[in-house]
Amino acid sequence: MLHTVVFLLKIAYAFPVSIAEKYFIDAVISSLLTSFRDRVFGQGSFVTFREEKRMPTRRYALETAGSERVEVTWGWTIYSPCTIRLDGHVITTFSSRELQAGKNIRLPDGSSLSVKALLPGLLQVLRNGKRLPGSVSERPRMVMSYIIFLYVVGGIGGLVGIGVGLAILSGGIPADNGTVLGLLTMILPPLIAVLFFVIARGLWRLQNWARLSMIGLLSLLLLGGIVLGLSNPEELGSRLIGFVVLLVALAYSTYWFAVHGDMFGPPGSKKTSA
């Protein structure tokens, strides 16, 4: 535990880390990403990282509870070949650039197969316009951006909060009312992280309450930014342009979630299916 606290503090204050700690960082990040992957996208939805580095492969059934007859193999670069097999036989091969844009293939039985890469490791596969079991439904880029943002900010903030709180309690960081401040620092960031994780999960399911939560969260950030800018305009200086761009981005994101309510549905609706 002490080693973990020291490690978190070094990250928080940008202190240099040793070679051993770099390996420790790699292990922690790998574990966190694996947990994030299984919780958000489902257990076993990705193959292992080493397999992904070679050639990602996904297999799908053409009908619910059927055997996995369709296999899609592709590479990480736009120049890598993408191969689609049916029952082990190659149907077609094309570039991964076409996979990113979306590719329609005619199967031997006359049905249409549509394949599209939504994110690294995530494919949308449709047969005659219907999603195959195991593939993902397409989500707007804005939604995916904020899902990643909430998980990253929540995870880092929660870990750093715990580390700094432990350091305050142990006396490593001097502070008045250290016990109270240390406990608050340990408790509040993880609670906020949990809130962010819940909202991100709701966004992944395209639930309307998560959309409304994002409107509230973004509105608070926008209002806070405006108040901060108006109260200390002289401190912005050369950062004024960047600050204005940030406010515009927050305003646009708030507007986007406000006007795209038709893309979201209540829990249990068809829009929440993945």
Secondary structure, DSSP 4 states (H G I P E B T S, - for coil): -HHHHHHHHHHHTT----HHHHHHHHHHHHHHHHHHHHHHH-TTSS--HHHHHH--EEEEESSTT--EEEEEE--SSTTSEEEEEETTEEEEEEEHHHHHH-EEEE-TTS-EEEEEEEETTEEEEEETTEEPTT------HHHHHHHHHHHHHHHHHHHHHHHHHHHHHHTSS--TTHHHHHHHHHHHHHHHHHHHHHHHHHHHTTBHHHHHHHHHHHHHHHHHHHHHHHH-HHHHGGGHHHHHHHHHHHHHHHHHHHH-GGG-B-TTSGGG--
